[in-house]
Structure formats: structure tokens, C-alpha cells
Amino acid sequence: MSDGPTTPAKRRVGVLISGGGSNMAALIAAARDPAYPAEIVCVVSNVATAGGLAKAADAGVPTAVVDHRAYETREQFERAVVEVLDAHGVEIVALAGFMRLLTPWFIERWHDRLINIHPALLPSYKGLHTHARALADGVKIVGCTVHFVRPEMDVGPIIVQAAVPVADDDTAETLAARVLVQEHRIYPLALARVASGAARVVTDAEGRERVATDLAATLDATLLAPA
């Protein structure tokens, strides 16, 4: 006879980084909560000197380096990355400042299990230099987005966004710093939704994709205002 309801197994997450890994660190910190539905089981970087590797190791998370320069093609590099992820039993992959464009092969291999964070309110300001471009355009609200990854850069069903107002005296650097605070809030929230099954991709009659969120998860708004 059962002693009561069992706790659902935590989903196993691998994080890919290329740099300092501040969003990675936010995910690791969130996953320390026993109630969090995911655990970070490995961190993989394509850059041996990436600062995030030391942060992950200090947190007790296994790390690996797969140098893209050692492979003739992007797919060969990605297959080596997948070998590491598979060795750790990874179920969900989170990109956290991973500065490599991924091939359709890798993206389809992790279809609806691959998420990314971007420092803009997608679909606006895809690509690089988002804050400088927003300031040049004179926009009043910027932000950040966590989304499922699709083959086109910075495209995919949106899971969570956070809005950040632009101050009159903002520079690209000051704006980036305030947006980063919100990134550290929404990435753990988005990963929790994906890992728990609260956020899932649905397709409408015209073939357009969006993320449907279970009612319980909407208590934490999908568009977050600054704290």
C-alpha cells in the first residue's frame, strides 16, 4: 500500500554557455529549492576560459568543454555536445549566453526541449546590440524573453517575458544591467514551467505556434513588470 503521493522526478537539464554564465547561475540557484521541478546536471561550454565553468564547478555541477574549433563542421561539434548531454541523461537544454548558431539538426533533436533567453521583447530586436538599437529608436519599454528555440535565430514560441522601462538618461550599459536583473527572474520561472509541463507548445489552425500555460502557472504573470 502506498504511503501517499510520490514527488514527481525532477527533469534533468543541461546548460550551454560561452561566457560568464550569470543566467546559468540563476538557474542553478533556483534548482537548489527542493520544490523546483528541474535539476541542473551539467554545464557545457565551447570556450575553455568561460567564467561560468568555475561558477558551475563551485556549485557542484559537472562541467565539460567542447571546443567548436576542433571540429570541421557545426554538426560534428553539436554531435560531440550531444554525447556529453546524453551521458548526463539530459532531458531539457537551456542556452545561457551560448554564442554559437545551432544547426536544424540539433534544434530538431531537442524539439520543444530547447529554450533560450534573449535580452529584448521578441519579436522586436532580434540579434545583437539590442539595447543600443532600442535606444537609437527611442522606445520607452524594452525587456527580455525566454522562448523555445526554432531554426531561425531568436524565433520560437514565447514562454515568459519581462518588461523594463527606459529612462531618459539610460545608456546601453545601464539599460543592459537592468534588463539582466529581469533575465535572472524569468529564466528560472520559464524553465520551471517547461519542466513541470505547465507550459507547452500548441499549434493553431493556420499552423502558428504559441505557448499554452496551465491556469495555476498564470498566477505568476507571463509578462512580468520590474520588481
Helices and strands as residue ranges (DSSP letters): E 11-17, H 22-31, E 38-45, H 51-58, E 63-65, G 68-70, H 74-87, E 92-95, H 104-109, E 114-118, H 130-137, E 141-148, E 158-165, H 172-196, E 199-203, E 209-213, G 215-219, E 223-224
